[in-house]
Amino acid sequence: IRSPRYFTLFSYMWYVWPTYICLNFVIATLVSVTICLLLGYHKTCFFNNSK
């Protein structure tokens, strides 16, 4: 018999954790692009990030 608490925790980790990682990746990309724009190296940073 599985506890409902463990089941909800597992489903929470299963659905929320990938979304959390994706949001972190998107935020990090936006921050790096913003810094590149502010520094004036947009093209260089863009090509470096796309590789």
PyMOL Python script that loads the backbone (N, CA, C, O; Angstrom):
from pymol import cmd

cmd.read_pdbstr("""\
ATOM      1  N   ILE A   1       0.855  -1.193   0.000  1.00  0.00           N
ATOM      2  CA  ILE A   1       0.000   0.000   0.000  1.00  0.00           C
ATOM      3  C   ILE A   1       0.895   1.249   0.000  1.00  0.00           C
ATOM      4  O   ILE A   1       1.723   1.431   0.893  1.00  0.00           O
ATOM      5  N   ARG A   2       0.716   2.093  -1.002  1.00  0.00           N
ATOM      6  CA  ARG A   2       1.538   3.292  -1.097  1.00  0.00           C
ATOM      7  C   ARG A   2       0.843   4.475  -0.433  1.00  0.00           C
ATOM      8  O   ARG A   2      -0.372   4.642  -0.530  1.00  0.00           O
ATOM      9  N   SER A   3       1.632   5.272   0.230  1.00  0.00           N
ATOM     10  CA  SER A   3       1.072   6.436   0.917  1.00  0.00           C
ATOM     11  C   SER A   3       0.708   7.527  -0.084  1.00  0.00           C
ATOM     12  O   SER A   3       1.462   7.780  -1.023  1.00  0.00           O
ATOM     13  N   PRO A   4      -0.436   8.172   0.106  1.00  0.00           N
ATOM     14  CA  PRO A   4      -0.847   9.255  -0.804  1.00  0.00           C
ATOM     15  C   PRO A   4       0.170  10.401  -0.809  1.00  0.00           C
ATOM     16  O   PRO A   4       0.333  11.085  -1.819  1.00  0.00           O
ATOM     17  N   ARG A   5       0.849  10.605   0.319  1.00  0.00           N
ATOM     18  CA  ARG A   5       1.824  11.685   0.389  1.00  0.00           C
ATOM     19  C   ARG A   5       2.974  11.433  -0.583  1.00  0.00           C
ATOM     20  O   ARG A   5       3.388  12.338  -1.308  1.00  0.00           O
ATOM     21  N   TYR A   6       3.489  10.205  -0.597  1.00  0.00           N
ATOM     22  CA  TYR A   6       4.588   9.893  -1.507  1.00  0.00           C
ATOM     23  C   TYR A   6       4.134   9.979  -2.959  1.00  0.00           C
ATOM     24  O   TYR A   6       4.897  10.399  -3.830  1.00  0.00           O
ATOM     25  N   PHE A   7       2.901   9.584  -3.216  1.00  0.00           N
ATOM     26  CA  PHE A   7       2.385   9.635  -4.586  1.00  0.00           C
ATOM     27  C   PHE A   7       2.268  11.076  -5.063  1.00  0.00           C
ATOM     28  O   PHE A   7       2.651  11.385  -6.191  1.00  0.00           O
ATOM     29  N   THR A   8       1.745  11.958  -4.222  1.00  0.00           N
ATOM     30  CA  THR A   8       1.605  13.361  -4.613  1.00  0.00           C
ATOM     31  C   THR A   8       2.980  14.004  -4.755  1.00  0.00           C
ATOM     32  O   THR A   8       3.187  14.834  -5.639  1.00  0.00           O
ATOM     33  N   LEU A   9       3.918  13.628  -3.894  1.00  0.00           N
ATOM     34  CA  LEU A   9       5.265  14.172  -3.985  1.00  0.00           C
ATOM     35  C   LEU A   9       5.930  13.718  -5.275  1.00  0.00           C
ATOM     36  O   LEU A   9       6.612  14.501  -5.937  1.00  0.00           O
ATOM     37  N   PHE A  10       5.731  12.446  -5.632  1.00  0.00           N
ATOM     38  CA  PHE A  10       6.315  11.920  -6.859  1.00  0.00           C
ATOM     39  C   PHE A  10       5.714  12.596  -8.084  1.00  0.00           C
ATOM     40  O   PHE A  10       6.438  12.971  -9.007  1.00  0.00           O
ATOM     41  N   SER A  11       4.393  12.753  -8.095  1.00  0.00           N
ATOM     42  CA  SER A  11       3.739  13.401  -9.236  1.00  0.00           C
ATOM     43  C   SER A  11       4.143  14.867  -9.312  1.00  0.00           C
ATOM     44  O   SER A  11       4.293  15.416 -10.404  1.00  0.00           O
ATOM     45  N   TYR A  12       4.322  15.507  -8.148  1.00  0.00           N
ATOM     46  CA  TYR A  12       4.764  16.901  -8.125  1.00  0.00           C
ATOM     47  C   TYR A  12       6.158  17.021  -8.732  1.00  0.00           C
ATOM     48  O   TYR A  12       6.399  17.902  -9.558  1.00  0.00           O
ATOM     49  N   MET A  13       7.073  16.148  -8.332  1.00  0.00           N
ATOM     50  CA  MET A  13       8.435  16.178  -8.868  1.00  0.00           C
ATOM     51  C   MET A  13       8.426  15.840 -10.351  1.00  0.00           C
ATOM     52  O   MET A  13       9.181  16.421 -11.130  1.00  0.00           O
ATOM     53  N   TRP A  14       7.561  14.890 -10.743  1.00  0.00           N
ATOM     54  CA  TRP A  14       7.538  14.427 -12.131  1.00  0.00           C
ATOM     55  C   TRP A  14       7.070  15.522 -13.080  1.00  0.00           C
ATOM     56  O   TRP A  14       7.587  15.641 -14.191  1.00  0.00           O
ATOM     57  N   TYR A  15       6.091  16.326 -12.649  1.00  0.00           N
ATOM     58  CA  TYR A  15       5.520  17.342 -13.541  1.00  0.00           C
ATOM     59  C   TYR A  15       6.188  18.707 -13.379  1.00  0.00           C
ATOM     60  O   TYR A  15       6.329  19.442 -14.356  1.00  0.00           O
ATOM     61  N   VAL A  16       6.598  19.053 -12.168  1.00  0.00           N
ATOM     62  CA  VAL A  16       7.093  20.405 -11.908  1.00  0.00           C
ATOM     63  C   VAL A  16       8.592  20.514 -12.152  1.00  0.00           C
ATOM     64  O   VAL A  16       9.068  21.539 -12.638  1.00  0.00           O
ATOM     65  N   TRP A  17       9.349  19.455 -11.815  1.00  0.00           N
ATOM     66  CA  TRP A  17      10.809  19.531 -11.917  1.00  0.00           C
ATOM     67  C   TRP A  17      11.291  19.814 -13.338  1.00  0.00           C
ATOM     68  O   TRP A  17      12.135  20.695 -13.497  1.00  0.00           O
ATOM     69  N   PRO A  18      10.811  19.123 -14.398  1.00  0.00           N
ATOM     70  CA  PRO A  18      11.241  19.444 -15.770  1.00  0.00           C
ATOM     71  C   PRO A  18      10.878  20.874 -16.156  1.00  0.00           C
ATOM     72  O   PRO A  18      11.661  21.550 -16.823  1.00  0.00           O
ATOM     73  N   THR A  19       9.702  21.342 -15.745  1.00  0.00           N
ATOM     74  CA  THR A  19       9.302  22.714 -16.051  1.00  0.00           C
ATOM     75  C   THR A  19      10.225  23.699 -15.356  1.00  0.00           C
ATOM     76  O   THR A  19      10.583  24.730 -15.924  1.00  0.00           O
ATOM     77  N   TYR A  20      10.612  23.378 -14.115  1.00  0.00           N
ATOM     78  CA  TYR A  20      11.514  24.243 -13.356  1.00  0.00           C
ATOM     79  C   TYR A  20      12.868  24.344 -14.051  1.00  0.00           C
ATOM     80  O   TYR A  20      13.444  25.429 -14.137  1.00  0.00           O
ATOM     81  N   ILE A  21      13.381  23.211 -14.550  1.00  0.00           N
ATOM     82  CA  ILE A  21      14.663  23.208 -15.260  1.00  0.00           C
ATOM     83  C   ILE A  21      14.552  24.009 -16.551  1.00  0.00           C
ATOM     84  O   ILE A  21      15.457  24.774 -16.884  1.00  0.00           O
ATOM     85  N   CYS A  22      13.453  23.842 -17.281  1.00  0.00           N
ATOM     86  CA  CYS A  22      13.270  24.574 -18.537  1.00  0.00           C
ATOM     87  C   CYS A  22      13.200  26.072 -18.271  1.00  0.00           C
ATOM     88  O   CYS A  22      13.773  26.861 -19.023  1.00  0.00           O
ATOM     89  N   LEU A  23      12.505  26.471 -17.212  1.00  0.00           N
ATOM     90  CA  LEU A  23      12.407  27.893 -16.886  1.00  0.00           C
ATOM     91  C   LEU A  23      13.770  28.449 -16.521  1.00  0.00           C
ATOM     92  O   LEU A  23      14.106  29.569 -16.906  1.00  0.00           O
ATOM     93  N   ASN A  24      14.569  27.671 -15.773  1.00  0.00           N
ATOM     94  CA  ASN A  24      15.908  28.125 -15.419  1.00  0.00           C
ATOM     95  C   ASN A  24      16.763  28.302 -16.662  1.00  0.00           C
ATOM     96  O   ASN A  24      17.525  29.264 -16.763  1.00  0.00           O
ATOM     97  N   PHE A  25      16.639  27.368 -17.622  1.00  0.00           N
ATOM     98  CA  PHE A  25      17.415  27.459 -18.861  1.00  0.00           C
ATOM     99  C   PHE A  25      17.014  28.698 -19.656  1.00  0.00           C
ATOM    100  O   PHE A  25      17.869  29.412 -20.180  1.00  0.00           O
ATOM    101  N   VAL A  26      15.697  28.948 -19.744  1.00  0.00           N
ATOM    102  CA  VAL A  26      15.207  30.107 -20.498  1.00  0.00           C
ATOM    103  C   VAL A  26      15.658  31.405 -19.835  1.00  0.00           C
ATOM    104  O   VAL A  26      16.101  32.333 -20.511  1.00  0.00           O
ATOM    105  N   ILE A  27      15.541  31.464 -18.507  1.00  0.00           N
ATOM    106  CA  ILE A  27      15.942  32.677 -17.782  1.00  0.00           C
ATOM    107  C   ILE A  27      17.433  32.923 -17.939  1.00  0.00           C
ATOM    108  O   ILE A  27      17.853  34.062 -18.146  1.00  0.00           O
ATOM    109  N   ALA A  28      18.246  31.863 -17.843  1.00  0.00           N
ATOM    110  CA  ALA A  28      19.693  32.020 -17.996  1.00  0.00           C
ATOM    111  C   ALA A  28      20.036  32.511 -19.397  1.00  0.00           C
ATOM    112  O   ALA A  28      20.921  33.350 -19.568  1.00  0.00           O
ATOM    113  N   THR A  29      19.328  31.981 -20.408  1.00  0.00           N
ATOM    114  CA  THR A  29      19.571  32.416 -21.789  1.00  0.00           C
ATOM    115  C   THR A  29      19.197  33.882 -21.965  1.00  0.00           C
ATOM    116  O   THR A  29      19.940  34.642 -22.585  1.00  0.00           O
ATOM    117  N   LEU A  30      18.048  34.283 -21.423  1.00  0.00           N
ATOM    118  CA  LEU A  30      17.613  35.680 -21.543  1.00  0.00           C
ATOM    119  C   LEU A  30      18.588  36.615 -20.840  1.00  0.00           C
ATOM    120  O   LEU A  30      18.895  37.693 -21.349  1.00  0.00           O
ATOM    121  N   VAL A  31      19.076  36.206 -19.671  1.00  0.00           N
ATOM    122  CA  VAL A  31      20.019  37.044 -18.927  1.00  0.00           C
ATOM    123  C   VAL A  31      21.318  37.193 -19.701  1.00  0.00           C
ATOM    124  O   VAL A  31      21.861  38.294 -19.794  1.00  0.00           O
ATOM    125  N   SER A  32      21.826  36.086 -20.262  1.00  0.00           N
ATOM    126  CA  SER A  32      23.085  36.155 -21.010  1.00  0.00           C
ATOM    127  C   SER A  32      22.931  37.025 -22.251  1.00  0.00           C
ATOM    128  O   SER A  32      23.826  37.804 -22.579  1.00  0.00           O
ATOM    129  N   VAL A  33      21.792  36.895 -22.948  1.00  0.00           N
ATOM    130  CA  VAL A  33      21.551  37.713 -24.142  1.00  0.00           C
ATOM    131  C   VAL A  33      21.430  39.190 -23.759  1.00  0.00           C
ATOM    132  O   VAL A  33      21.941  40.061 -24.463  1.00  0.00           O
ATOM    133  N   THR A  34      20.752  39.467 -22.642  1.00  0.00           N
ATOM    134  CA  THR A  34      20.603  40.854 -22.194  1.00  0.00           C
ATOM    135  C   THR A  34      21.956  41.464 -21.861  1.00  0.00           C
ATOM    136  O   THR A  34      22.229  42.611 -22.215  1.00  0.00           O
ATOM    137  N   ILE A  35      22.811  40.690 -21.173  1.00  0.00           N
ATOM    138  CA  ILE A  35      24.149  41.186 -20.836  1.00  0.00           C
ATOM    139  C   ILE A  35      24.941  41.444 -22.105  1.00  0.00           C
ATOM    140  O   ILE A  35      25.644  42.450 -22.199  1.00  0.00           O
ATOM    141  N   CYS A  36      24.839  40.551 -23.084  1.00  0.00           N
ATOM    142  CA  CYS A  36      25.551  40.733 -24.348  1.00  0.00           C
ATOM    143  C   CYS A  36      25.075  42.000 -25.050  1.00  0.00           C
ATOM    144  O   CYS A  36      25.879  42.742 -25.614  1.00  0.00           O
ATOM    145  N   LEU A  37      23.762  42.247 -25.014  1.00  0.00           N
ATOM    146  CA  LEU A  37      23.229  43.456 -25.651  1.00  0.00           C
ATOM    147  C   LEU A  37      23.748  44.705 -24.945  1.00  0.00           C
ATOM    148  O   LEU A  37      24.097  45.694 -25.589  1.00  0.00           O
ATOM    149  N   LEU A  38      23.795  44.649 -23.620  1.00  0.00           N
ATOM    150  CA  LEU A  38      24.261  45.808 -22.860  1.00  0.00           C
ATOM    151  C   LEU A  38      25.744  46.055 -23.111  1.00  0.00           C
ATOM    152  O   LEU A  38      26.187  47.204 -23.137  1.00  0.00           O
ATOM    153  N   LEU A  39      26.513  44.982 -23.295  1.00  0.00           N
ATOM    154  CA  LEU A  39      27.952  45.132 -23.507  1.00  0.00           C
ATOM    155  C   LEU A  39      28.274  45.456 -24.958  1.00  0.00           C
ATOM    156  O   LEU A  39      29.388  45.874 -25.271  1.00  0.00           O
ATOM    157  N   GLY A  40      27.295  45.262 -25.851  1.00  0.00           N
ATOM    158  CA  GLY A  40      27.514  45.591 -27.251  1.00  0.00           C
ATOM    159  C   GLY A  40      28.171  44.468 -28.033  1.00  0.00           C
ATOM    160  O   GLY A  40      28.703  44.704 -29.117  1.00  0.00           O
ATOM    161  N   TYR A  41      28.146  43.240 -27.500  1.00  0.00           N
ATOM    162  CA  TYR A  41      28.733  42.099 -28.210  1.00  0.00           C
ATOM    163  C   TYR A  41      27.636  41.119 -28.607  1.00  0.00           C
ATOM    164  O   TYR A  41      27.798  39.908 -28.457  1.00  0.00           O
ATOM    165  N   HIS A  42      26.522  41.637 -29.111  1.00  0.00           N
ATOM    166  CA  HIS A  42      25.356  40.800 -29.378  1.00  0.00           C
ATOM    167  C   HIS A  42      25.673  39.700 -30.381  1.00  0.00           C
ATOM    168  O   HIS A  42      25.339  38.540 -30.138  1.00  0.00           O
ATOM    169  N   LYS A  43      26.305  40.028 -31.493  1.00  0.00           N
ATOM    170  CA  LYS A  43      26.554  39.028 -32.530  1.00  0.00           C
ATOM    171  C   LYS A  43      27.505  37.949 -32.032  1.00  0.00           C
ATOM    172  O   LYS A  43      27.271  36.762 -32.259  1.00  0.00           O
ATOM    173  N   THR A  44      28.581  38.353 -31.352  1.00  0.00           N
ATOM    174  CA  THR A  44      29.559  37.377 -30.871  1.00  0.00           C
ATOM    175  C   THR A  44      28.925  36.435 -29.857  1.00  0.00           C
ATOM    176  O   THR A  44      29.092  35.219 -29.946  1.00  0.00           O
ATOM    177  N   CYS A  45      28.197  36.993 -28.894  1.00  0.00           N
ATOM    178  CA  CYS A  45      27.577  36.172 -27.860  1.00  0.00           C
ATOM    179  C   CYS A  45      26.499  35.279 -28.461  1.00  0.00           C
ATOM    180  O   CYS A  45      26.311  34.143 -28.026  1.00  0.00           O
ATOM    181  N   PHE A  46      25.793  35.797 -29.460  1.00  0.00           N
ATOM    182  CA  PHE A  46      24.731  35.009 -30.068  1.00  0.00           C
ATOM    183  C   PHE A  46      25.301  33.773 -30.746  1.00  0.00           C
ATOM    184  O   PHE A  46      24.763  32.675 -30.600  1.00  0.00           O
ATOM    185  N   PHE A  47      26.385  33.949 -31.485  1.00  0.00           N
ATOM    186  CA  PHE A  47      26.989  32.805 -32.168  1.00  0.00           C
ATOM    187  C   PHE A  47      27.621  31.849 -31.160  1.00  0.00           C
ATOM    188  O   PHE A  47      27.629  30.638 -31.381  1.00  0.00           O
ATOM    189  N   ASN A  48      28.145  32.372 -30.068  1.00  0.00           N
ATOM    190  CA  ASN A  48      28.745  31.503 -29.059  1.00  0.00           C
ATOM    191  C   ASN A  48      27.674  30.696 -28.333  1.00  0.00           C
ATOM    192  O   ASN A  48      27.899  29.535 -27.991  1.00  0.00           O
ATOM    193  N   ASN A  49      26.510  31.303 -28.096  1.00  0.00           N
ATOM    194  CA  ASN A  49      25.450  30.603 -27.375  1.00  0.00           C
ATOM    195  C   ASN A  49      24.739  29.585 -28.259  1.00  0.00           C
ATOM    196  O   ASN A  49      24.186  28.607 -27.757  1.00  0.00           O
ATOM    197  N   SER A  50      24.748  29.811 -29.585  1.00  0.00           N
ATOM    198  CA  SER A  50      24.013  28.876 -30.432  1.00  0.00           C
ATOM    199  C   SER A  50      24.782  27.589 -30.664  1.00  0.00           C
ATOM    200  O   SER A  50      24.199  26.602 -31.112  1.00  0.00           O
ATOM    201  N   LYS A  51      26.072  27.573 -30.371  1.00  0.00           N
ATOM    202  CA  LYS A  51      26.849  26.341 -30.586  1.00  0.00           C
ATOM    203  C   LYS A  51      26.647  25.371 -29.433  1.00  0.00           C
ATOM    204  O   LYS A  51      27.220  24.281 -29.436  1.00  0.00           O
TER     205      LYS A  51
END
""", "prot")
cmd.dss("prot")
cmd.show_as("cartoon", "prot")
cmd.util.cbc("prot")
cmd.orient("prot")
